[in-house]
Amino acid sequence: MGFKERLFRASIWHPDSIPLLEQKYAGMKRVMWPLVDGLYVYIGVVAGLFGAPSINAVFGDGTSRTLCFLFAVVSFAAFLGVAFMRLWLLETIAKVILVGGHLALLASVGSAAFGLDSLSRLYLTGFIAVSLAWIVYRLYILRRERVEREAGEPEDDDE
């Protein structure tokens, strides 16, 4: 078996990667979670390359760009954890870091909007909060899956 085949077998996209009782969440696991983390990587890289005015207002351009690239790196780690279920701990750690980053971003953008007398930037706090909720929900699911696997029997309720 070649490297590509072993990699595919280990990934969330392999047909046998998701246990039978978790098949109802296959779309979330194979499409939504990787897509979201991939978009986070994209956002971090683009903001790092071209700047993010709302973050620059608080941290300055150099620090802002560094934080944006760090966001991209942590998001890529989360993506790896989603793509390869054995890396669930990497995903969990990355998601916890992303929660902290989102909370800091929420506070900084919110305070910058008031401090700069630019309340038009407050809409960004809504986008950040939605993104934060998505990450917290994924952490909730990761925890439940871990508990269920350790117990050997999944709970059967709608997520």
C-alpha positions as CSV (number, residue, x, y, z in Angstrom):
1,M,0.0,0.0,0.0
2,G,1.4,3.3,-1.1
3,F,1.7,6.6,0.9
4,K,-1.4,8.2,-0.8
5,E,-3.5,5.2,-0.1
6,R,-2.5,5.0,3.6
7,L,-3.1,8.8,3.9
8,F,-6.6,8.4,2.3
9,R,-7.4,5.4,4.6
10,A,-6.5,7.5,7.6
11,S,-8.6,10.5,6.5
12,I,-12.2,11.4,7.3
13,W,-13.0,11.0,3.6
14,H,-12.3,7.2,3.5
15,P,-15.7,5.3,3.3
16,D,-14.9,3.3,6.5
17,S,-13.7,6.3,8.6
18,I,-17.0,7.1,10.3
19,P,-18.5,4.5,12.6
20,L,-22.0,3.3,11.5
21,L,-23.8,5.1,14.4
22,E,-22.2,8.4,13.4
23,Q,-23.1,8.2,9.7
24,K,-25.9,10.8,10.2
25,Y,-23.1,13.3,10.8
26,A,-21.0,12.3,7.9
27,G,-21.7,15.5,5.9
28,M,-20.7,17.6,8.9
29,K,-17.5,15.6,9.3
30,R,-16.5,15.3,5.7
31,V,-17.6,18.7,4.4
32,M,-18.6,21.4,6.9
33,W,-15.9,21.1,9.5
34,P,-13.0,20.8,7.0
35,L,-14.6,23.7,5.0
36,V,-14.8,25.9,8.0
37,D,-11.3,25.3,9.1
38,G,-10.1,25.8,5.5
39,L,-11.9,29.1,5.4
40,Y,-10.2,30.1,8.7
41,V,-6.8,29.4,7.1
42,Y,-7.8,31.5,4.1
43,I,-9.0,34.4,6.3
44,G,-5.8,34.3,8.3
45,V,-3.5,34.3,5.3
46,V,-5.4,37.0,3.4
47,A,-5.6,39.2,6.5
48,G,-1.9,38.5,7.2
49,L,-0.9,39.5,3.6
50,F,-3.2,42.5,3.1
51,G,-4.0,43.6,6.6
52,A,-7.1,43.8,8.7
53,P,-8.0,47.4,9.5
54,S,-10.2,46.6,12.6
55,I,-7.4,44.6,14.1
56,N,-4.7,47.1,13.0
57,A,-6.6,49.8,14.9
58,V,-5.9,47.9,18.2
59,F,-2.6,46.1,17.7
60,G,-0.8,48.0,14.9
61,D,0.0,46.6,11.5
62,G,3.0,44.4,12.4
63,T,1.4,42.7,15.4
64,S,-1.9,42.4,13.5
65,R,-0.3,40.6,10.6
66,T,1.6,38.3,12.9
67,L,-1.6,37.4,14.7
68,C,-3.4,36.8,11.5
69,F,-0.7,34.4,10.2
70,L,-0.8,32.7,13.6
71,F,-4.6,32.3,13.2
72,A,-3.9,30.6,9.9
73,V,-1.4,28.2,11.4
74,V,-3.6,27.2,14.3
75,S,-6.6,26.8,11.9
76,F,-4.5,24.5,9.7
77,A,-3.7,22.4,12.8
78,A,-7.5,22.3,13.5
79,F,-8.0,21.2,9.8
80,L,-5.5,18.4,10.2
81,G,-7.4,17.2,13.3
82,V,-10.7,17.2,11.4
83,A,-9.2,15.5,8.4
84,F,-7.5,12.8,10.4
85,M,-9.6,11.6,13.3
86,R,-6.5,10.2,15.2
87,L,-5.4,13.8,15.5
88,W,-8.4,14.7,17.6
89,L,-6.3,16.1,20.4
90,L,-4.5,18.4,18.0
91,E,-7.9,19.6,16.8
92,T,-9.1,20.1,20.3
93,I,-6.0,22.2,21.3
94,A,-6.2,24.2,18.1
95,K,-10.0,24.9,18.7
96,V,-9.4,26.0,22.3
97,I,-6.7,28.4,21.0
98,L,-9.1,29.6,18.4
99,V,-11.8,30.2,21.1
100,G,-9.3,32.4,23.0
101,G,-8.3,34.2,19.8
102,H,-11.9,34.8,18.9
103,L,-12.7,36.2,22.4
104,A,-9.7,38.5,22.2
105,L,-10.7,39.6,18.7
106,L,-14.3,40.2,19.8
107,A,-13.1,42.3,22.7
108,S,-10.6,44.3,20.7
109,V,-12.8,45.0,17.7
110,G,-15.7,45.9,20.0
111,S,-13.5,48.2,22.1
112,A,-11.8,49.7,19.0
113,A,-15.2,50.5,17.5
114,F,-16.2,52.5,20.6
115,G,-12.7,53.9,21.2
116,L,-12.3,55.1,17.6
117,D,-15.9,56.4,17.6
118,S,-16.5,54.1,14.6
119,L,-19.6,52.2,15.6
120,S,-19.9,51.1,12.0
121,R,-17.3,48.4,12.8
122,L,-19.6,46.8,15.4
123,Y,-21.2,44.6,12.8
124,L,-17.9,42.6,12.8
125,T,-18.5,41.5,16.4
126,G,-21.6,39.7,15.1
127,F,-19.6,37.8,12.5
128,I,-16.9,37.0,15.1
129,A,-19.6,35.8,17.6
130,V,-21.1,33.4,15.0
131,S,-17.7,32.0,14.2
132,L,-17.0,31.6,17.9
133,A,-20.3,29.7,18.4
134,W,-19.4,27.4,15.5
135,I,-16.0,26.5,17.2
136,V,-17.6,26.0,20.6
137,Y,-20.2,23.7,19.1
138,R,-17.4,21.7,17.4
139,L,-15.6,21.4,20.8
140,Y,-18.8,20.2,22.3
141,I,-19.1,17.5,19.7
142,L,-15.5,16.5,20.1
143,R,-16.0,16.0,23.8
144,R,-19.1,14.0,23.3
145,E,-17.5,11.7,20.7
146,R,-14.6,11.1,23.0
147,V,-16.8,10.2,26.0
148,E,-19.0,8.0,23.8
149,R,-16.0,6.2,22.3
150,E,-14.5,5.6,25.7
151,A,-17.9,4.3,27.0
152,G,-18.3,2.2,23.9
153,E,-21.9,3.3,23.1
154,P,-22.9,6.5,21.4
155,E,-25.7,8.6,22.7
156,D,-28.5,8.9,20.1
157,D,-29.9,12.4,20.0
158,D,-30.0,15.1,17.4
159,E,-27.0,17.4,17.3
